[in-house]
Amino acid sequence: MKLVKANVYGFGKWVDQRFNFEQDYQVIFGANEAGKTTLLNFIKSILFGFASARGENKYLQYKPRNSGKYGGELELKADDDSLWMIRRIEGKGDGEVTLFHDDQQVPTSFLSEIIGSFTKDDFENTHVFDDKAILSIYGLDENKLETEVMSIGAVGSKDWLATADNLNHQADDIYKQRGQKQPLVVNLKKHDELIEEKAEIENQQQAYQRVKTQLEKTQADFDDNEVLLKKVSETENDLRNLDKKWSRYEQLQQKNDPNKEADQISSDDWENVLKANQELSTLKETPLTNKASELNNVEKAVLNNYRTNQNQLNYIRNQKFELQNLQFHRDDMNSKLLKVDTQVDQLFKNHTQLSEQMRPLTTDEIDQITPQANKTNNLPLMVLGVAVVLAFVIGNPLRLLFGLVAIASAVWYWYQIRIKNNKMALSNFPFLEQKGYANLPQETILSLQGTVIALDNFRGTQNGLSDGIKSIEVDLNKWRKILIELNVLDESYKSDNYNEQIEKYFARLDQIKAKADLSEQNAIETQKITVGRKQRLDNLNDNIEQILQKYDAINMDSFIRMHTKQVENQQVITQINQDKDFLGNDLSELKKYASHEALTKEFVQATNKKSELADKNNELSRQMGSLKEQMQQVFDNAQYQHIVAELAQNKADILENYDEWISQKLASNWIRQMLNIATENRYPKMIEKATQYFSLLTNNNYVKIDFDKKDIFVTSAKKNRFDVHELSKATTIQLYLALRLAFVTEISDLIKLPILIDDAFVDFDISRTENVFKLIQEIAKSNQVIYVTANQPDNIPADHILKLGEENIA
């Protein structure tokens, strides 16, 4: 795959940018912060997915700050000139991917056609070169450097080689050939010391050897006898089992296998005959009719009454809720009347001067008895006042005149008051006595007007409610008369809960009507059943007769006897089969004995032999116990047992150390062998290319690269052979670069993606940098290379250079 275009929607500093990569090798030049590394990360992210937001990876997401879009497109050209376009935008996980092949959308599973089975880590470990990866080589010690160089043969082999080295180091911590402190070495030395100490104790006691020899012989005899005892015990058990089964065997011998008759009654025929015969018996025993209950005289009278007065009764049933409403209204009016009576009683209780005869006064009547505003002529008082003042002020001749004027004014004022009081006397208003206010003061009459008006209103309400109740009672009496005439009510019924009685009447009427309908239907059904029953009896008799003829049975009794005999024969056969199953493989053994006595005789012999061998076993066991006791008395048993216990523990420790050591050694060797097998087909070609690239990078100073099982060597043009540890760091970097690039070109049949180089050779001198560009031009013949740098490249065609900061839009 060759990358030809990149369309950035939004990624880091790049927003709505397009880049062309038409050349086999493309040098991207730009100053620091120009976005070179961002562009390479964009290519990796579209191919393999965006970085996650967890941990430090969130800083590798490159989400744009000046755009709402995140993602973009890559267009790649395959060897067959077909075009693939990968579009990845923000979404769940590592982004939402859309894949197109020649402008036709295809499933995302086809992405493997582009990236193979590579992961992002695999791609970065093989096709991506940056200053971090190159500079890390400078910090490796000899062993890690060797591992790093050796791991370039297969994807992920670096981790496996590190694991193999770690396992090998762990194995060396357990055992080394010339080691002193390793656990397995220490335990092996201790084992030799314990063996010598044990031998010394045993050699000091000659008697120990004699007793030991005798014990070994007795043990051998015991073991041989144990084998015989086990064999005889098994024989005895087998014979005992046969003896237990002999009675069942004799029963089997006495039974004869009955001859199967030619015509066996099938289970279906037997079941059909039984069912048919049972149904016949049932039909014969069942009465012909199943009479339903008849109506009694009272029920008939009720039904006849309904049929005679059907329209009226149906009207009553439909209007029963109207009757219920009448009763409800009457009860409601009674309740309201009772409430008004209570309010009237409360008025009389609160106002003791109130009487039943009082009626409200009219407005005009109230005005007549209401005292008028002060209309008395005040002129006499004014004249009186002036005359009194002048009588005291003026001299004697006029004083008498003004005194007479004062007296005349006082008499005039008194006369006006008297006339006014005579006019206000209540006896002058006859309507007060007519309306029940006789002998009451004016103030009391006026204060009672509100109460009298309320009383008058209550009386009106009482009269209205009483009239309504009387009207409803008349209607209810009419209903009662109708219900009695139609026999819904009895004349003796005293309550007026007519609706409940109507419900009861029609409930009973419905039961009587249902009973009458059932009786009529029963008569019809009885006739149908009688006809069907006769037909069914004929069919059943025909079916039974056909089956009896099939088996040549004269009658039902003969058929039953045939089936009984068949069942008895089957029981015998079943018992024989059960006996054979019970005896199983022992049947053939039991047939070997002519009688039970022969079997018993052999069983007794086996029992006696077993007893004899058991006695011998016990005797040998007692002898071994005695010999072991003698051995313990020959030497210091406590010390000996301590050494034996230590020796056993030491042996267990050695085995444990050995298991751990051998497992780690084998695992380390297995990892290296598997990696060698995995890469042995590609190694020769890879080494050939690596040698070519290494020679080009070193100006032909080195002409050969060799590998053995663990080490890597290079040969100079002067035929001098150097270990990788003897090379300078710069030359080691060149070797590492040659091997990695050779590996990438070698696996191009599996994955052929662009090689990305991110300013990886900043520490190279001019000569080495020129050699790198020569190598890039060589590799670009088979693999596209995209190289970004902050330094202006020399001797590179202009059409291979893309300068960032200038016009980048395609």
VEXKOLTI-401018 format. One record per residue (C-alpha): residue in three letters; x, y, z. Coordinates in steps of 0.05 Angstrom, whole numbers. Layout:
> ALA X Y Z
...
***
This chain:
> MET 0 0 0
> LYS 25 69 -19
> LEU -2 131 17
> VAL -22 182 -36
> LYS -66 232 2
> ALA -83 254 72
> ASN -145 296 87
> VAL -145 324 158
> TYR -213 345 186
> GLY -183 364 253
> PHE -122 336 288
> GLY -78 377 335
> LYS -59 441 300
> TRP -81 415 232
> VAL -153 435 213
> ASP -183 425 143
> GLN -115 410 110
> ARG -98 364 51
> PHE -30 333 37
> ASN -4 297 -25
> PHE 46 239 -19
> GLU 54 218 -91
> GLN 129 202 -86
> ASP 161 136 -64
> TYR 198 176 -12
> GLN 173 242 16
> VAL 215 289 58
> ILE 172 335 101
> PHE 212 396 123
> GLY 192 447 174
> ALA 214 486 235
> ASN 199 463 306
> GLU 125 465 324
> ALA 108 464 249
> GLY 66 401 259
> LYS 112 348 230
> THR 104 297 287
> THR 29 313 290
> LEU 22 294 217
> LEU 57 227 228
> ASN 13 214 289
> PHE -48 230 246
> ILE -26 176 196
> LYS -18 124 252
> SER -84 144 285
> ILE -125 138 221
> LEU -93 70 207
> PHE -97 39 276
> GLY -144 83 319
> PHE -142 144 363
> ALA -107 141 430
> SER -153 130 490
> ALA -167 184 542
> ARG -139 142 600
> GLY -73 158 634
> GLU -18 191 594
> ASN -50 170 528
> LYS -98 229 532
> TYR -39 273 511
> LEU -32 233 447
> GLN -104 244 425
> TYR -90 310 389
> LYS -161 334 394
> PRO -165 402 357
> ARG -181 464 398
> ASN -203 507 339
> SER -250 457 306
> GLY -309 414 325
> LYS -286 359 278
> TYR -237 305 300
> GLY -206 256 250
> GLY -195 253 176
> GLU -182 209 115
> LEU -123 171 84
> GLU -122 150 11
> LEU -77 91 -7
> LYS -61 58 -73
> ALA -52 -18 -77
> ASP -4 -55 -124
> ASP -63 -67 -172
> ASP -74 9 -175
> SER -140 4 -138
> LEU -153 59 -87
> TRP -171 48 -14
> MET -196 105 30
> ILE -199 100 106
> ARG -242 151 143
> ARG -238 154 219
> ILE -276 204 261
> GLU -291 212 335
> GLY -333 155 364
> LYS -333 99 414
> GLY -267 65 430
> ASP -212 83 380
> GLY -260 120 334
> GLU -314 106 282
> VAL -284 77 218
> THR -312 78 147
> LEU -275 41 91
> PHE -280 51 15
> HIS -250 11 -41
> ASP -252 47 -108
> ASP -306 94 -81
> GLN -349 35 -60
> GLN -361 27 16
> VAL -339 -41 42
> PRO -342 -73 111
> THR -290 -50 161
> SER -265 -122 167
> PHE -231 -109 100
> LEU -183 -63 137
> SER -139 -125 145
> GLU -125 -120 70
> ILE -86 -57 87
> ILE -56 -68 157
> GLY -56 -143 159
> SER -56 -171 230
> PHE -11 -114 255
> THR -30 -74 317
> LYS -9 -3 329
> ASP 48 -27 374
> ASP 72 -76 320
> PHE 72 -19 269
> GLU 111 28 315
> ASN 162 -26 332
> THR 175 -41 258
> HIS 156 16 211
> VAL 165 77 256
> PHE 234 107 270
> ASP 240 166 317
> ASP 295 198 359
> LYS 269 166 423
> ALA 278 95 395
> ILE 346 111 365
> LEU 373 148 426
> SER 350 92 473
> ILE 403 47 441
> TYR 457 91 471
> GLY 433 76 541
> LEU 434 0 537
> ASP 486 -44 569
> GLU 519 -101 531
> ASN 467 -154 547
> LYS 407 -109 534
> LEU 439 -83 470
> GLU 449 -155 447
> THR 376 -171 463
> GLU 352 -109 426
> VAL 392 -127 363
> MET 373 -202 367
> SER 299 -185 374
> ILE 293 -154 305
> GLY 276 -221 274
> ALA 202 -225 292
> VAL 148 -179 317
> GLY 144 -180 393
> SER 206 -223 400
> LYS 241 -170 443
> ASP 193 -185 501
> TRP 202 -260 492
> LEU 278 -254 492
> ALA 275 -212 554
> THR 232 -265 586
> ALA 280 -319 565
> ASP 339 -281 595
> ASN 301 -270 659
> LEU 284 -344 665
> ASN 357 -362 652
> HIS 379 -314 707
> GLN 329 -344 755
> ALA 354 -414 738
> ASP 426 -392 753
> ASP 403 -365 820
> ILE 382 -437 837
> TYR 442 -476 808
> LYS 510 -461 776
> GLN 562 -513 759
> ARG 615 -479 801
> GLY 569 -442 847
> GLN 573 -443 923
> LYS 512 -408 952
> GLN 457 -430 904
> PRO 402 -471 939
> LEU 410 -533 895
> VAL 486 -533 903
> VAL 480 -527 979
> ASN 428 -584 983
> LEU 471 -631 940
> LYS 530 -621 986
> LYS 487 -633 1047
> HIS 460 -697 1015
> ASP 530 -725 1008
> GLU 546 -708 1080
> LEU 482 -742 1106
> ILE 495 -805 1065
> GLU 565 -810 1095
> GLU 539 -801 1166
> LYS 484 -853 1156
> ALA 535 -903 1128
> GLU 581 -893 1187
> ILE 527 -909 1237
> GLU 505 -971 1198
> ASN 576 -997 1189
> GLN 589 -992 1264
> GLN 538 -1046 1277
> GLN 554 -1113 1242
> ALA 496 -1145 1276
> TYR 452 -1094 1243
> GLN 468 -1125 1175
> ARG 451 -1196 1197
> VAL 384 -1174 1226
> LYS 371 -1132 1165
> THR 384 -1191 1119
> GLN 338 -1235 1160
> LEU 285 -1180 1159
> GLU 289 -1173 1084
> LYS 280 -1249 1075
> THR 221 -1249 1123
> GLN 192 -1189 1086
> ALA 199 -1226 1020
> ASP 163 -1287 1048
> PHE 109 -1241 1076
> ASP 100 -1208 1008
> ASP 95 -1275 971
> ASN 45 -1301 1022
> GLU 6 -1236 1016
> VAL -1 -1247 941
> LEU -27 -1318 952
> LEU -74 -1294 1007
> LYS -102 -1240 962
> LYS -113 -1291 906
> VAL -147 -1342 952
> SER -190 -1286 982
> GLU -215 -1266 914
> THR -230 -1340 898
> GLU -268 -1346 964
> ASN -308 -1283 950
> ASP -326 -1308 881
> LEU -349 -1376 909
> ARG -388 -1342 965
> ASN -423 -1300 912
> LEU -440 -1362 872
> ASP -466 -1396 935
> LYS -513 -1338 948
> LYS -540 -1341 877
> TRP -550 -1418 875
> SER -622 -1416 899
> ARG -640 -1366 843
> TYR -602 -1411 794
> GLU -643 -1471 815
> GLN -708 -1432 804
> LEU -684 -1414 735
> GLN -669 -1488 720
> GLN -738 -1509 742
> LYS -774 -1459 696
> ASN -791 -1477 625
> ASP -795 -1422 573
> PRO -868 -1424 550
> ASN -881 -1432 477
> LYS -908 -1369 447
> GLU -975 -1377 415
> ALA -984 -1361 342
> ASP -1036 -1307 353
> GLN -1020 -1262 412
> ILE -1074 -1214 433
> SER -1047 -1145 419
> SER -1049 -1093 474
> ASP -1090 -1047 429
> ASP -1143 -1100 417
> TRP -1146 -1118 491
> GLU -1153 -1045 511
> ASN -1206 -1033 458
> VAL -1247 -1093 481
> LEU -1242 -1072 554
> LYS -1262 -1001 539
> ALA -1320 -1022 495
> ASN -1345 -1073 546
> GLN -1339 -1022 602
> GLU -1378 -971 561
> LEU -1432 -1023 546
> SER -1440 -1038 620
> THR -1443 -964 636
> LEU -1495 -949 583
> LYS -1538 -1008 605
> GLU -1536 -986 678
> THR -1550 -913 664
> PRO -1624 -893 665
> LEU -1654 -874 598
> THR -1674 -804 622
> ASN -1645 -756 670
> LYS -1705 -715 690
> ALA -1694 -644 711
> SER -1732 -616 771
> GLU -1804 -599 756
> LEU -1838 -534 777
> ASN -1882 -537 839
> ASN -1951 -505 844
> VAL -1926 -440 873
> GLU -1873 -433 820
> LYS -1923 -449 765
> ALA -1970 -395 794
> VAL -1913 -344 793
> LEU -1896 -362 721
> ASN -1969 -358 698
> ASN -1977 -291 733
> TYR -1916 -265 695
> ARG -1941 -290 628
> THR -2010 -258 642
> ASN -1981 -191 664
> GLN -1916 -193 625
> ASN -1919 -122 597
> GLN -1936 -90 664
> LEU -1883 -130 701
> ASN -1830 -114 649
> TYR -1849 -40 657
> ILE -1840 -46 732
> ARG -1772 -79 723
> ASN -1750 -23 677
> GLN -1778 32 722
> LYS -1752 5 788
> PHE -1698 58 790
> GLU -1752 112 783
> LEU -1786 83 845
> GLN -1718 83 880
> ASN -1709 156 862
> LEU -1778 173 892
> GLN -1758 140 957
> PHE -1691 175 955
> HIS -1723 244 945
> ARG -1774 231 1000
> ASP -1719 211 1049
> ASP -1678 271 1028
> MET -1737 318 1040
> ASN -1750 287 1108
> SER -1677 299 1126
> LYS -1681 371 1103
> LEU -1747 382 1141
> LEU -1716 355 1204
> LYS -1658 403 1196
> VAL -1704 463 1186
> ASP -1745 443 1247
> THR -1681 442 1288
> GLN -1663 512 1263
> VAL -1733 539 1282
> ASP -1727 509 1351
> GLN -1659 542 1359
> LEU -1689 610 1340
> PHE -1742 605 1395
> LYS -1689 582 1443
> ASN -1644 641 1428
> HIS -1701 694 1427
> THR -1750 684 1484
> GLN -1794 744 1462
> LEU -1805 711 1393
> SER -1875 682 1382
> GLU -1908 640 1328
> GLN -1957 698 1312
> MET -1902 748 1292
> ARG -1898 768 1220
> PRO -1845 813 1186
> LEU -1860 888 1183
> THR -1860 923 1117
> THR -1810 979 1102
> ASP -1864 1031 1109
> GLU -1886 1002 1177
> ILE -1815 1003 1202
> ASP -1807 1076 1181
> GLN -1871 1094 1220
> ILE -1848 1067 1286
> THR -1775 1088 1277
> PRO -1760 1153 1317
> GLN -1750 1213 1270
> ALA -1688 1255 1270
> ASN -1690 1316 1318
> LYS -1739 1362 1281
> THR -1760 1402 1343
> ASN -1761 1478 1333
> ASN -1702 1506 1372
> LEU -1723 1579 1364
> PRO -1757 1580 1433
> LEU -1692 1558 1465
> MET -1654 1612 1428
> VAL -1704 1666 1449
> LEU -1702 1639 1520
> GLY -1626 1644 1522
> VAL -1624 1715 1493
> ALA -1679 1739 1541
> VAL -1644 1711 1602
> VAL -1578 1744 1582
> LEU -1611 1812 1569
> ALA -1651 1808 1634
> PHE -1586 1807 1672
> VAL -1551 1857 1629
> ILE -1604 1911 1617
> GLY -1631 1956 1672
> ASN -1692 1948 1715
> PRO -1748 1975 1670
> LEU -1734 1925 1614
> ARG -1711 1867 1658
> LEU -1784 1847 1673
> LEU -1802 1849 1600
> PHE -1744 1802 1582
> GLY -1763 1756 1640
> LEU -1833 1749 1613
> VAL -1804 1735 1544
> ALA -1760 1680 1575
> ILE -1819 1648 1610
> ALA -1861 1650 1547
> SER -1804 1617 1507
> ALA -1797 1560 1559
> VAL -1873 1546 1557
> TRP -1870 1546 1481
> TYR -1814 1493 1478
> TRP -1849 1448 1530
> TYR -1912 1448 1488
> GLN -1874 1426 1426
> ILE -1843 1366 1463
> ARG -1910 1343 1490
> ILE -1944 1344 1423
> LYS -1886 1303 1393
> ASN -1889 1249 1447
> ASN -1964 1241 1438
> LYS -1954 1228 1364
> MET -1901 1170 1378
> ALA -1946 1128 1424
> LEU -1947 1053 1397
> SER -2021 1048 1410
> ASN -2028 1093 1350
> PHE -2003 1035 1304
> PRO -2057 979 1300
> PHE -2015 936 1251
> LEU -1968 920 1309
> GLU -2021 881 1346
> GLN -2044 848 1281
> LYS -1973 822 1268
> GLY -1962 797 1339
> TYR -1921 855 1369
> ALA -1971 877 1422
> ASN -1942 903 1488
> LEU -1870 902 1462
> PRO -1824 963 1465
> GLN -1803 997 1401
> GLU -1730 976 1407
> THR -1750 902 1417
> ILE -1795 904 1356
> LEU -1741 933 1312
> SER -1686 884 1338
> LEU -1731 823 1325
> GLN -1743 839 1251
> GLY -1683 798 1225
> THR -1703 738 1268
> VAL -1776 744 1247
> ILE -1756 746 1173
> ALA -1713 683 1184
> LEU -1771 648 1219
> ASP -1817 667 1162
> ASN -1768 638 1111
> PHE -1761 573 1151
> ARG -1838 567 1154
> GLY -1840 574 1078
> THR -1787 520 1070
> GLN -1824 474 1119
> ASN -1888 482 1081
> GLY -1854 467 1013
> LEU -1819 405 1040
> SER -1883 379 1072
> ASP -1922 388 1007
> GLY -1866 351 968
> ILE -1866 293 1018
> LYS -1942 287 1013
> SER -1938 286 937
> ILE -1885 231 938
> GLU -1925 191 988
> VAL -1985 193 941
> ASP -1940 166 884
> LEU -1912 112 929
> ASN -1982 90 949
> LYS -1999 84 876
> TRP -1937 41 866
> ARG -1956 -2 926
> LYS -2026 -13 899
> ILE -1999 -34 830
> LEU -1946 -81 861
> ILE -2000 -114 905
> GLU -2046 -122 844
> LEU -1989 -156 805
> ASN -1971 -201 865
> VAL -1902 -170 870
> LEU -1920 -148 941
> ASP -1963 -181 993
> GLU -2016 -138 1027
> SER -1986 -154 1094
> TYR -1920 -121 1074
> LYS -1914 -59 1119
> SER -1847 -30 1097
> ASP -1840 17 1039
> ASN -1774 -12 1013
> TYR -1809 -31 949
> ASN -1746 -33 906
> GLU -1715 -89 948
> GLN -1780 -129 942
> ILE -1781 -118 867
> GLU -1708 -144 862
> LYS -1726 -206 903
> TYR -1789 -219 861
> PHE -1753 -215 794
> ALA -1693 -255 820
> ARG -1741 -311 839
> LEU -1778 -302 774
> ASP -1713 -310 734
> GLN -1697 -374 772
> ILE -1766 -402 757
> LYS -1760 -384 683
> ALA -1691 -416 679
> LYS -1718 -478 713
> ALA -1775 -481 664
> ASP -1729 -472 604
> LEU -1683 -527 631
> SER -1741 -574 638
> GLU -1762 -563 566
> GLN -1691 -571 540
> ASN -1682 -634 581
> ALA -1741 -666 548
> ILE -1710 -652 479
> GLU -1641 -676 500
> THR -1670 -740 531
> GLN -1700 -759 465
> LYS -1633 -746 429
> ILE -1595 -786 481
> THR -1642 -846 475
> VAL -1631 -849 400
> GLY -1556 -839 405
> ARG -1549 -890 461
> LYS -1581 -945 420
> GLN -1536 -930 361
> ARG -1474 -930 406
> LEU -1494 -997 437
> ASP -1499 -1028 368
> ASN -1430 -1000 347
> LEU -1397 -1026 411
> ASN -1426 -1096 403
> ASP -1402 -1097 330
> ASN -1331 -1076 350
> ILE -1327 -1129 405
> GLU -1353 -1183 358
> GLN -1301 -1166 305
> ILE -1243 -1172 355
> LEU -1269 -1237 384
> GLN -1275 -1267 314
> LYS -1203 -1245 299
> TYR -1177 -1289 355
> ASP -1229 -1345 346
> ALA -1260 -1331 414
> ILE -1330 -1359 424
> ASN -1351 -1306 473
> MET -1323 -1254 521
> ASP -1305 -1304 575
> SER -1265 -1345 525
> PHE -1228 -1282 503
> ILE -1212 -1264 576
> ARG -1184 -1334 589
> MET -1140 -1329 528
> HIS -1112 -1262 553
> THR -1102 -1288 624
> LYS -1061 -1347 597
> GLN -1021 -1299 555
> VAL -1006 -1255 616
> GLU -985 -1315 657
> ASN -937 -1337 603
> GLN -909 -1267 598
> GLN -897 -1266 673
> VAL -857 -1331 668
> ILE -815 -1302 611
> THR -804 -1238 651
> GLN -783 -1278 713
> ILE -734 -1319 671
> ASN -704 -1255 642
> GLN -699 -1225 712
> ASP -663 -1288 737
> LYS -614 -1285 680
> ASP -601 -1211 692
> PHE -591 -1224 766
> LEU -542 -1281 753
> GLY -506 -1244 697
> ASN -437 -1271 680
> ASP -442 -1318 740
> LEU -491 -1362 702
> SER -436 -1393 661
> GLU -396 -1406 725
> LEU -455 -1438 761
> LYS -466 -1486 702
> LYS -397 -1515 716
> TYR -423 -1547 781
> ALA -465 -1609 778
> SER -496 -1596 846
> HIS -497 -1547 903
> GLU -455 -1597 944
> ALA -398 -1592 894
> LEU -399 -1517 899
> THR -402 -1519 975
> LYS -343 -1567 978
> GLU -299 -1521 935
> PHE -321 -1460 976
> VAL -302 -1494 1042
> GLN -234 -1513 1014
> ALA -221 -1440 993
> THR -242 -1416 1062
> ASN -194 -1464 1097
> LYS -137 -1444 1050
> LYS -150 -1371 1064
> SER -149 -1383 1140
> GLU -83 -1421 1133
> LEU -50 -1365 1093
> ALA -77 -1312 1141
> ASP -47 -1349 1200
> LYS 20 -1353 1163
> ASN 15 -1279 1147
> ASN 4 -1262 1220
> GLU 64 -1304 1241
> LEU 110 -1271 1189
> SER 84 -1202 1212
> ARG 102 -1218 1284
> GLN 172 -1241 1262
> MET 183 -1176 1223
> GLY 161 -1136 1284
> SER 211 -1174 1327
> LEU 268 -1164 1277
> LYS 253 -1089 1272
> GLU 256 -1085 1347
> GLN 324 -1120 1347
> MET 350 -1070 1294
> GLN 329 -1012 1338
> GLN 366 -1042 1397
> VAL 431 -1051 1357
> PHE 447 -977 1351
> ASP 423 -908 1373
> ASN 356 -906 1339
> ALA 342 -833 1356
> GLN 404 -808 1320
> TYR 393 -855 1262
> GLN 321 -835 1254
> HIS 340 -761 1256
> ILE 390 -772 1199
> VAL 339 -812 1159
> ALA 288 -756 1168
> GLU 339 -703 1149
> LEU 358 -744 1088
> ALA 285 -750 1066
> GLN 275 -675 1074
> ASN 340 -661 1037
> LYS 317 -706 980
> ALA 251 -669 975
> ASP 288 -601 974
> ILE 334 -626 919
> LEU 275 -649 877
> GLU 239 -583 887
> ASN 302 -542 870
> TYR 315 -586 810
> ASP 243 -581 784
> GLU 245 -506 789
> TRP 314 -501 757
> ILE 299 -548 699
> SER 231 -516 685
> GLN 262 -447 679
> LYS 321 -472 637
> LEU 274 -510 590
> ALA 227 -451 585
> SER 284 -404 567
> ASN 312 -453 515
> TRP 241 -465 487
> ILE 229 -390 477
> ARG 294 -382 438
> GLN 281 -445 397
> MET 210 -422 379
> LEU 236 -353 358
> ASN 290 -386 316
> ILE 238 -432 283
> ALA 191 -373 273
> THR 243 -331 237
> GLU 290 -382 205
> ASN 256 -376 136
> ARG 264 -301 135
> TYR 331 -294 170
> PRO 376 -311 110
> LYS 343 -260 65
> MET 338 -209 121
> ILE 412 -216 138
> GLU 430 -210 65
> LYS 392 -144 59
> ALA 416 -120 127
> THR 488 -133 105
> GLN 476 -92 42
> TYR 444 -35 81
> PHE 498 -37 136
> SER 553 -34 83
> LEU 520 26 50
> LEU 512 63 117
> THR 584 51 137
> ASN 615 69 70
> ASN 632 -5 58
> ASN 673 -10 122
> TYR 634 -72 142
> VAL 617 -127 93
> LYS 584 -183 133
> ILE 536 -196 191
> ASP 537 -263 227
> PHE 491 -294 280
> ASP 503 -354 325
> LYS 459 -381 379
> LYS 469 -322 426
> ASP 516 -271 396
> ILE 520 -226 335
> PHE 585 -210 298
> VAL 604 -164 241
> THR 663 -170 193
> SER 701 -109 168
> ALA 728 -98 98
> LYS 796 -117 126
> LYS 768 -186 147
> ASN 769 -168 221
> ARG 712 -199 261
> PHE 679 -157 316
> ASP 629 -174 370
> VAL 571 -125 372
> HIS 595 -101 440
> GLU 660 -79 409
> LEU 627 -30 360
> SER 621 44 374
> LYS 552 69 392
> ALA 543 104 325
> THR 562 41 287
> THR 515 1 332
> ILE 459 49 313
> GLN 475 38 240
> LEU 473 -37 250
> TYR 407 -32 287
> LEU 378 13 232
> ALA 402 -35 177
> LEU 371 -95 212
> ARG 304 -61 225
> LEU 298 -34 154
> ALA 318 -102 127
> PHE 264 -135 170
> VAL 211 -85 145
> THR 227 -97 72
> GLU 230 -173 84
> ILE 159 -175 112
> SER 130 -131 57
> ASP 93 -193 31
> LEU 53 -192 97
> ILE 45 -117 106
> LYS 68 -61 60
> LEU 55 5 95
> PRO 96 69 92
> ILE 158 73 135
> LEU 153 134 180
> ILE 219 168 203
> ASP 212 225 252
> ASP 279 263 254
> ALA 312 200 280
> PHE 383 217 257
> VAL 395 286 286
> ASP 460 263 319
> PHE 489 235 254
> ASP 545 272 221
> ILE 540 297 150
> SER 569 234 120
> ARG 524 186 158
> THR 463 230 143
> GLU 479 228 68
> ASN 485 152 73
> VAL 417 149 108
> PHE 385 187 50
> LYS 419 140 0
> LEU 390 81 39
> ILE 321 114 40
> GLN 323 122 -35
> GLU 342 49 -42
> ILE 287 24 5
> ALA 235 69 -28
> LYS 239 25 -90
> SER 199 -27 -53
> ASN 171 10 9
> GLN 145 81 12
> VAL 184 124 62
> ILE 158 188 95
> TYR 215 226 129
> VAL 203 289 172
> THR 261 334 193
> ALA 274 404 219
> ASN 339 409 179
> GLN 340 432 106
> PRO 359 369 65
> ASP 411 374 10
> ASN 414 338 -56
> ILE 339 319 -52
> PRO 296 333 -113
> ALA 246 389 -101
> ASP 186 346 -119
> HIS 204 300 -61
> ILE 203 356 -10
> LEU 141 382 25
> LYS 155 445 65
> LEU 106 458 122
> GLY 85 529 133
> GLU 77 540 58
> GLU 16 521 16
> ASN -1 449 36
> ILE -69 442 4
> ALA -71 392 -52
***
